[in-house]
Amino acid sequence: MLVRDAMSTVVLTIGPAHTLRQAARLMSARRVGAAVVLDPDTCGLGILTERDILNAVGAGQDPDRETAHGHTTTDVVFAAPGWTLEEAAAAMSRGEFRHLVVLDEHEPVGVVSVRDIIRCWLPARERAGAVPV
């Protein structure tokens, strides 16, 4: 199975000036665990995850003052839609992260998470709620 088969095509994009609270609200509303941060000044892509927000709030930082810019991971590993799920899982394991931004022709087209991969790897019976025998 390929990344394109597992990825979420709901790509939340935010700017570096969004506050952490704004980012959290948008992520919650879209039911996603990561936002792609587009910085027009650097022409770069980054990622802000729920864990980044959690760590900032846990450290006592004000989510209404802190911006995505200060908490975005910019050293991002990107996946291609044609990667296998094994390749994506290996990249996540090596980098110790749970989300990969999927690029096609240098444009974000999806995000694949560990949860997405697990859903694809589980037999359909288990996904439906049946207890494995």
C-alpha positions, 0 to 999 in steps of 0.5 A: 500500500502507498502513502497516497492510499493512507494520507489525509488530503485535508491539509491545514496550512497556516502562517508563521504569525498564527498564535498557538491558540489559533493553530490549536483551534484550527487543528481541532476544527479540522480534526488534524494533529498537524498544520503545514506552516507556509512562510512566504518570507522564506518560501519554506514549509514547516510543520506544527504538531499538537505535541509542539503546542502541548510542549509550549503550554506545558512549559508555561508559554502563553498560547495567545502570545506565542506564534507558530514561527517559534515552534515550527519544525523547519527541518522537515522530512517530506514523503512522496505519494508513491512511497510505500507505507513501509518507507513512511514508517521507516522515515518516522521511526528514524526521525522520531516523529509521527507526521509526514507532509506529503509533497507532489511537485513541491506542493503539499497534497496531504499529511500521513500520520502513524495513525493513518498507517496503523489503520491501513495495516490493521485487518478490516475486521479489527478496524470495524471494532471486532476483537481479534481472535 
